[in-house]
Amino acid sequence: MEFDRTKLLQTLLQEADLLLARLNEGGLHEIMGEWNKRCTMFGKPVTLSQGDNVISGTALSLNDDGGLVVKTDAGQSTFYAGDVTVIQ
């Protein structure tokens, strides 16, 4: 299947510009809501690696600051950095 790579890049850049404009207008809450609705990771078991530290739990959502909320045996925690793997 062939496609026009230039058109694809133009479309991606146009969409990125629209998202940036929404962010600059204070639309982070709206964008985070869309992310939370569409993310297939939420409700699934995950591991989150931060260097040598590995946390296991269930991914719940993103908070208003963009942190990943994970339910662990110790309760809910929010993470802002790390490598997340969905456990199949």
C-alpha positions in Angstrom: 0.0 0.0 0.0 1.4 3.3 -1.0 0.7 6.7 0.6 1.9 10.2 0.3 4.5 10.6 3.1 4.6 14.4 2.7 0.8 14.6 3.2 1.1 12.3 6.2 3.7 14.5 7.8 1.7 17.7 7.0 -1.4 16.2 8.7 0.6 15.1 11.8 2.1 18.5 12.2 -1.3 20.2 11.7 -2.8 18.0 14.4 0.2 18.7 16.7 -0.3 22.4 16.2 -4.0 22.1 17.1 -3.2 20.2 20.3 -0.5 22.7 21.3 -3.0 25.5 20.7 -5.5 23.7 23.0 -2.9 23.3 25.7 -1.9 27.0 25.5 -5.6 27.9 25.9 -5.8 25.9 29.1 -7.3 22.7 27.5 -5.1 20.2 29.4 -8.1 18.9 31.4 -10.0 18.2 28.2 -7.0 16.5 26.6 -6.4 14.4 29.7 -10.1 13.4 29.7 -9.8 12.2 26.1 -6.6 10.3 27.0 -8.3 8.6 30.0 -11.3 7.6 27.8 -9.1 6.1 25.0 -6.1 4.5 26.9 -6.4 0.7 26.8 -3.9 0.2 29.7 -6.3 1.3 32.4 -7.9 -1.5 34.4 -5.0 -3.9 33.5 -2.2 -5.2 35.5 1.1 -3.4 35.0 4.7 -3.2 36.2 6.4 0.1 36.5 10.2 0.1 36.5 12.2 3.0 38.0 15.8 1.9 37.8 16.1 -1.2 40.0 12.7 -0.5 41.7 9.8 -2.4 40.1 6.2 -1.7 41.2 3.3 -4.0 40.3 -0.3 -3.1 40.3 -3.3 -2.0 38.2 -3.2 1.1 36.1 -6.2 3.2 36.9 -5.9 6.6 35.1 -3.9 9.7 34.6 -4.3 12.5 37.1 -4.6 16.2 36.2 -0.8 16.6 36.3 -0.3 13.7 33.8 0.8 11.2 36.5 -0.1 7.5 36.2 -2.3 6.4 39.0 -1.6 2.8 39.9 -3.4 0.7 42.5 -0.9 -1.5 44.4 -1.1 -3.7 47.5 -0.1 -0.7 49.5 -2.8 1.5 48.0 -3.0 4.0 45.2 0.2 5.8 44.1 0.9 8.2 41.4 4.0 8.0 39.2 5.5 10.6 36.9 8.5 8.6 35.5 9.3 5.0 34.7 8.9 2.3 32.1 5.4 0.8 32.2 4.6 -2.7 30.9 1.1 -4.1 30.6 1.0 -7.7 31.8 -0.9 -9.8 29.4 
